[in-house]
């Protein structure tokens, strides 16, 4: 995976994606705690007790072992959620993972940030040919984001249920570099 910038301008809603650092621990913990019930329903990492898992996550990002960003409102500087790019779907493919804190959902923040990160993923590495988003079929809010961005549903497969909200059917959504460019989404190409 190429190097995605430490900051990615979202271009909408006064938002910026900024690479996580250890100084973000307090804001991360406050956001996760305030959204625990919703995050716990879908995210396997959202388990109590909170704290050490989040510290380890920030350590990995700072060490360069993970590509992940906090989504921040520029004014008043509040943490809105978290986004990552993961090479776990195979060569030439990056997967976007995301969450938005409960009191900021429904504002288009997740869609705007996923749009900016899709463009950044393609711009960062000419070897990336597809960006994917994976989510449980029952997570309608999460599945709405790739649909709004013009991703295609690639497949739906049965998976083990590991969180209380999951139905056990994982959707994989994807968009190729060519499709993204064809939509006029790839600024600067």
MIDO-889125 format. One record per residue: residue number from 1; x, z, y of N, C-alpha, C in turn. Coordinates in steps of 0.2 Angstrom, whole numbers, plus 5000, padded with zeros to 4 digits. Layout:
PT  pos  n_px  n_pz  n_py  ca_px  ca_pz  ca_py  c_px  c_pz  c_py
PT  NUM     X     Z     Y      X      Z      Y     X     Z     Y
...
//
This chain:
PT  pos  n_px  n_pz  n_py  ca_px  ca_pz  ca_py  c_px  c_pz  c_py
PT    1  5004  5000  4994   5000   5000   5000  5004  5000  5006
PT    2  5003  4996  5011   5007   4996   5017  5005  5002  5021
PT    3  5008  5002  5027   5008   5008   5031  5002  5007  5036
PT    4  4997  5011  5036   4991   5011   5040  4993  5015  5046
PT    5  4992  5014  5052   4994   5018   5058  4992  5025  5057
PT    6  4995  5029  5061   4993   5036   5061  4987  5037  5065
PT    7  4985  5033  5070   4979   5033   5073  4976  5026  5072
PT    8  4969  5026  5071   4965   5020   5071  4959  5021  5076
PT    9  4959  5017  5081   4954   5017   5085  4947  5014  5082
PT   10  4942  5018  5083   4936   5016   5079  4932  5011  5084
PT   11  4933  5012  5090   4930   5007   5095  4922  5008  5096
PT   12  4920  5013  5093   4913   5015   5095  4912  5022  5095
PT   13  4907  5025  5099   4905   5032   5099  4911  5036  5101
PT   14  4916  5034  5104   4922   5038   5107  4925  5041  5101
PT   15  4926  5038  5096   4929   5041   5090  4936  5038  5088
PT   16  4940  5042  5085   4947   5040   5083  4948  5043  5076
PT   17  4951  5039  5072   4954   5042   5065  4961  5043  5066
PT   18  4963  5050  5065   4970   5052   5066  4972  5055  5060
PT   19  4978  5053  5058   4981   5056   5051  4981  5063  5051
PT   20  4979  5066  5046   4979   5073   5045  4986  5076  5046
PT   21  4986  5083  5049   4992   5087   5049  4990  5094  5047
PT   22  4995  5098  5046   4994   5105   5044  4990  5109  5050
PT   23  4992  5107  5056   4988   5110   5062  4981  5109  5062
PT   24  4978  5104  5058   4971   5103   5057  4967  5107  5052
PT   25  4971  5112  5049   4968   5116   5044  4962  5120  5047
PT   26  4962  5123  5052   4957   5127   5055  4950  5122  5056
PT   27  4951  5117  5059   4946   5112   5060  4943  5109  5054
PT   28  4947  5108  5049   4945   5105   5042  4941  5111  5039
PT   29  4943  5117  5039   4940   5122   5035  4933  5123  5039
PT   30  4933  5123  5045   4926   5125   5049  4921  5119  5047
PT   31  4924  5113  5047   4919   5107   5046  4917  5107  5038
PT   32  4921  5109  5034   4919   5109   5027  4915  5115  5026
PT   33  4916  5121  5028   4912   5126   5028  4905  5125  5030
PT   34  4904  5122  5036   4898   5121   5039  4894  5115  5036
PT   35  4897  5111  5031   4894   5106   5028  4894  5107  5020
PT   36  4896  5113  5018   4897   5115   5011  4892  5112  5006
PT   37  4886  5114  5008   4880   5112   5003  4880  5105  5002
PT   38  4880  5101  5007   4880   5094   5007  4886  5091  5003
PT   39  4892  5093  5005   4898   5091   5002  4898  5093  4995
PT   40  4896  5099  4993   4897   5101   4986  4892  5097  4982
PT   41  4887  5094  4985   4882   5090   4981  4886  5084  4978
PT   42  4890  5081  4982   4893   5074   4980  4901  5074  4979
PT   43  4904  5079  4982   4912   5079   4982  4915  5084  4977
PT   44  4918  5081  4972   4921   5086   4967  4926  5091  4969
PT   45  4929  5089  4975   4934   5094   4978  4931  5099  4982
PT   46  4924  5099  4984   4921   5104   4988  4919  5110  4983
PT   47  4923  5114  4981   4921   5120   4977  4924  5126  4980
PT   48  4921  5131  4979   4923   5138   4981  4927  5141  4976
PT   49  4932  5145  4978   4934   5147   4985  4938  5141  4989
PT   50  4936  5140  4995   4939   5135   4999  4946  5138  5002
PT   51  4950  5133  5003   4956   5136   5006  4962  5133  5004
PT   52  4964  5134  4997   4971   5132   4995  4970  5125  4993
PT   53  4965  5122  4991   4964   5115   4989  4965  5111  4996
PT   54  4962  5113  5001   4963   5110   5008  4970  5110  5010
PT   55  4973  5116  5009   4980   5116   5011  4985  5111  5008
PT   56  4983  5111  5001   4987   5106   4997  4986  5099  4999
PT   57  4980  5097  5000   4978   5091   5003  4982  5089  5009
PT   58  4982  5094  5014   4985   5092   5020  4993  5092  5019
PT   59  4996  5096  5014   5003   5095   5013  5004  5088  5010
PT   60  5000  5085  5006   5001   5079   5003  5001  5073  5008
PT   61  4996  5074  5013   4995   5069   5018  5002  5069  5022
PT   62  5004  5075  5024   5010   5076   5028  5016  5073  5025
PT   63  5016  5074  5018   5022   5072   5014  5022  5064  5013
PT   64  5016  5061  5015   5016   5054   5014  5013  5052  5007
PT   65  5011  5057  5003   5008   5055   4997  5001  5053  4997
PT   66  4998  5054  5002   4991   5051   5003  4990  5048  5010
PT   67  4985  5043  5010   4984   5040   5016  4977  5043  5018
PT   68  4976  5048  5023   4970   5051   5025  4970  5053  5032
PT   69  4964  5053  5035   4963   5054   5042  4957  5058  5043
PT   70  4958  5062  5048   4952   5066   5051  4948  5061  5056
PT   71  4942  5061  5056   4938   5057   5061  4936  5062  5066
PT   72  4938  5060  5073   4938   5065   5078  4934  5062  5084
PT   73  4929  5066  5087   4926   5064   5093  4932  5065  5099
PT   74  4933  5060  5103   4938   5061   5108  4936  5066  5113
PT   75  4930  5066  5114   4927   5071   5119  4921  5074  5116
PT   76  4921  5080  5114   4926   5086   5116  4931  5087  5111
PT   77  4933  5083  5107   4939   5084   5102  4937  5087  5096
PT   78  4931  5086  5094   4928   5089   5088  4929  5085  5082
PT   79  4931  5088  5076   4932   5085   5070  4925  5083  5067
PT   80  4924  5077  5065   4918   5074   5063  4918  5073  5055
PT   81  4923  5072  5052   4924   5071   5045  4930  5069  5043
PT   82  4931  5066  5037   4937   5064   5034  4937  5057  5030
PT   83  4942  5053  5031   4942   5047   5028  4949  5046  5024
PT   84  4949  5042  5019   4955   5041   5015  4955  5034  5013
PT   85  4961  5031  5011   4963   5025   5008  4966  5026  5002
PT   86  4964  5024  4996   4966   5026   4989  4968  5020  4985
PT   87  4974  5020  4982   4976   5014   4978  4974  5015  4971
PT   88  4968  5018  4969   4967   5020   4963  4962  5015  4959
PT   89  4960  5009  4962   4956   5004   4959  4960  4998  4957
PT   90  4967  4999  4957   4971   4993   4954  4975  4989  4959
PT   91  4979  4985  4957   4983   4981   4962  4979  4977  4967
PT   92  4981  4977  4973   4978   4973   4978  4971  4976  4980
PT   93  4970  4982  4978   4963   4985   4980  4964  4992  4983
PT   94  4961  4993  4988   4961   5000   4991  4954  5002  4991
PT   95  4953  5009  4990   4946   5012   4990  4946  5016  4996
PT   96  4941  5016  5000   4939   5020   5006  4935  5026  5003
PT   97  4937  5032  5004   4933   5038   5003  4931  5041  5010
PT   98  4926  5044  5010   4924   5047   5016  4919  5053  5016
PT   99  4918  5057  5021   4913   5062   5022  4912  5063  5029
PT  100  4906  5064  5031   4904   5066   5038  4901  5073  5038
PT  101  4903  5077  5043   4900   5084   5043  4892  5083  5044
PT  102  4889  5088  5042   4881   5088   5042  4878  5087  5049
PT  103  4881  5090  5053   4878   5090   5060  4880  5084  5064
PT  104  4884  5079  5061   4885   5073   5064  4883  5067  5060
PT  105  4879  5068  5055   4876   5062   5051  4871  5059  5055
PT  106  4869  5053  5053   4864   5049   5056  4865  5046  5063
PT  107  4872  5046  5065   4874   5044   5071  4878  5037  5071
PT  108  4879  5035  5065   4883   5029   5064  4890  5030  5064
PT  109  4892  5036  5064   4900   5038   5064  4903  5035  5057
PT  110  4900  5037  5052   4903   5035   5045  4904  5027  5045
PT  111  4899  5023  5047   4899   5016   5047  4904  5013  5051
PT  112  4905  5016  5057   4910   5014   5062  4917  5015  5060
PT  113  4918  5021  5057   4924   5023   5055  4926  5019  5048
PT  114  4922  5017  5044   4923   5013   5038  4925  5006  5040
PT  115  4921  5004  5045   4922   4997   5048  4930  4997  5050
PT  116  4932  5001  5055   4938   5002   5057  4944  5002  5052
PT  117  4942  5006  5047   4947   5007   5042  4948  5001  5037
PT  118  4942  4998  5036   4943   4992   5032  4947  4987  5035
PT  119  4946  4986  5042   4951   4981   5046  4958  4983  5045
PT  120  4959  4990  5046   4966   4993   5046  4969  4992  5039
PT  121  4965  4992  5034   4968   4991   5027  4970  4984  5026
PT  122  4966  4979  5028   4968   4973   5027  4974  4971  5032
PT  123  4974  4974  5038   4980   4972   5043  4986  4976  5040
PT  124  4986  4981  5037   4992   4985   5035  4996  4982  5029
PT  125  4993  4978  5025   4996   4975   5019  4994  4968  5017
PT  126  4997  4963  5018   4995   4956   5016  4993  4956  5008
PT  127  4996  4961  5004   4994   4961   4997  4988  4964  4995
PT  128  4984  4967  5000   4977   4970   4999  4972  4964  5000
PT  129  4969  4963  4994   4964   4957   4994  4957  4960  4994
PT  130  4956  4966  4992   4949   4969   4992  4949  4976  4994
PT  131  4944  4978  4998   4943   4985   4999  4936  4987  4996
PT  132  4936  4993  4993   4930   4995   4989  4928  5002  4992
PT  133  4922  5003  4991   4919   5010   4992  4915  5012  4986
PT  134  4916  5018  4983   4913   5020   4977  4909  5026  4979
PT  135  4903  5026  4976   4898   5032   4977  4893  5032  4972
PT  136  4890  5038  4971   4885   5039   4966  4879  5035  4968
PT  137  4875  5032  4964   4869   5029   4966  4864  5033  4969
PT  138  4864  5039  4968   4859   5044   4971  4861  5046  4978
PT  139  4867  5045  4980   4869   5046   4987  4867  5040  4991
PT  140  4861  5040  4993   4859   5035   4997  4862  5034  5004
PT  141  4864  5039  5007   4867   5039   5014  4874  5036  5013
PT  142  4877  5038  5008   4884   5035   5007  4884  5028  5005
PT  143  4879  5026  5001   4878   5019   4999  4876  5014  5005
PT  144  4873  5017  5010   4870   5013   5015  4876  5010  5019
PT  145  4882  5014  5019   4888   5012   5024  4890  5005  5021
PT  146  4892  5004  5015   4895   4998   5013  4890  4992  5014
PT  147  4884  4994  5012   4878   4989   5013  4878  4986  5020
PT  148  4878  4991  5025   4878   4989   5032  4884  4985  5034
PT  149  4890  4986  5031   4896   4982   5033  4897  4976  5029
PT  150  4892  4974  5025   4893   4967   5022  4896  4967  5015
PT  151  4898  4973  5013   4901   4974   5006  4896  4972  5001
PT  152  4898  4969  4995   4894   4967   4990  4894  4973  4984
PT  153  4888  4974  4981   4888   4978   4975  4892  4975  4970
PT  154  4897  4977  4967   4901   4974   4962  4899  4976  4955
PT  155  4897  4982  4954   4895   4985   4948  4892  4992  4949
PT  156  4889  4994  4944   4886   5001   4943  4887  5003  4936
PT  157  4891  5008  4935   4893   5010   4928  4891  5018  4927
PT  158  4889  5020  4921   4888   5027   4920  4895  5031  4920
PT  159  4894  5036  4923   4900   5041   4923  4898  5048  4922
PT  160  4902  5052  4920   4901   5059   4919  4898  5063  4926
PT  161  4893  5067  4925   4891   5070   4931  4895  5076  4932
PT  162  4898  5077  4938   4903   5082   4940  4901  5086  4946
PT  163  4895  5084  4949   4893   5088   4955  4885  5088  4954
PT  164  4882  5093  4958   4875   5094   4957  4871  5088  4960
PT  165  4873  5084  4964   4869   5079   4967  4869  5072  4963
PT  166  4874  5071  4959   4875   5065   4955  4870  5064  4950
PT  167  4868  5057  4949   4864   5055   4944  4868  5052  4938
PT  168  4874  5051  4939   4878   5048   4934  4879  5041  4934
PT  169  4877  5038  4939   4878   5030   4940  4882  5029  4946
PT  170  4888  5027  4945   4893   5026   4950  4893  5018  4953
PT  171  4892  5017  4959   4891   5011   4962  4898  5009  4965
PT  172  4901  5003  4964   4907   5000   4967  4905  4995  4971
PT  173  4906  4996  4978   4905   4990   4983  4911  4988  4985
PT  174  4912  4981  4986   4918   4978   4988  4917  4972  4993
PT  175  4923  4971  4997   4923   4966   5002  4930  4963  5001
PT  176  4931  4956  5001   4937   4953   5000  4940  4952  5007
PT  177  4946  4951  5008   4949   4949   5014  4946  4943  5017
PT  178  4945  4938  5013   4942   4932   5015  4934  4933  5018
PT  179  4931  4937  5014   4924   4939   5016  4924  4943  5023
PT  180  4929  4947  5024   4929   4951   5030  4931  4947  5036
PT  181  4936  4942  5035   4938   4938   5040  4932  4933  5042
PT  182  4928  4931  5037   4922   4927   5038  4917  4930  5042
PT  183  4916  4936  5041   4911   4940   5045  4914  4941  5052
PT  184  4920  4939  5054   4922   4940   5061  4924  4947  5062
PT  185  4925  4951  5057   4926   4958   5057  4934  4960  5058
PT  186  4938  4955  5056   4945   4957   5056  4948  4955  5063
PT  187  4948  4960  5068   4950   4959   5074  4958  4957  5074
PT  188  4959  4952  5078   4966   4949   5079  4968  4944  5074
PT  189  4964  4942  5069   4966   4937   5064  4964  4930  5066
//
